[in-house]
Structures are given as structure tokens and as C-alpha cells.
């Protein structure tokens, strides 16, 4: 059995956070929630690099917005994929630092889940190369043994 992928979900709206947590957990993800960017950064600072498979955060939050959170999070976990969602989007506010930007309400939960699946899979990196082929002499020795 594969270990569950861990998603750090950050949103200042309790209802949105609860819905996302339920949606992701029912799809087999482990979800850690934070209600603000500072709590998320504290969690990331205490986590080993590579232990968080995705940062999913809201763009508009009090104190520190999603773009700033992503910049700080990348300092701590450079390989971690990021997804930014927002209900209020002006062209200058788009998630320029995120791997994926989704407007709330403009995409279905199915689309969001598919984007998450792709980001988490991409984090694993390229498939490992096959082991080198052994020399014919060694191969023959094993067959004859």
C-alpha cells in the first residue's frame, strides 16, 4: 500500500477549509489545515523537505496573501508543488508564483481534483532508470549456478 500524499491546505474561511479537507480526504489524501499563512509557514518550517506533497492555498488572506506564502514556502521546500485559488481575481493579482492558479467557482471540484492529482504525481519526478544490464559473463555465471 502506498503512503498517503500530504496536502497542506490554507484558507482563512472555515467553511471552505472544511469542504476542501473532506473532499481531499475522501480521495485518499492526508490533509493538514491552516487558517492563515503564518501557521502554514510554522508547519512547513517544522516539516522535513519532501514531506509535504502540495501546498493548496487561497490568494486573498489577511496578513499575508497566497503569493507571498508561496514565495516563503518555496524557501523552505523548493520542490513542493503549489496551487493557488481565489474568488476575487484582477489580472495583477493572479497566482504568478504558483504552479497552478484556479479561480474559485470557475472550476468544478472534479477539475480541481484532477489538477491536484497531476501536481502530486509531478512532484515524484521522472521515473527511475532501469538498472544497468549486467555483463554477459556475470549473467552466464548466474544461469549456470
KAUR-V505203 format. One record per helix or strand of 2 or more residues. SS is the DSSP state (a for helix, b for strand). FROM is the first residue (numbers start at 0). LEN is the number of residues. If there is no record, write none. Layout:
ss->{SS	SS}
from->{FROM	FROM}
len->{LEN	LEN}
//
This chain:
ss->{b	a	b	a	b	a	b	a	b	a	a}
from->{5	13	29	36	53	65	80	90	99	108	135}
len->{5	12	5	10	5	11	6	3	4	15	9}
//
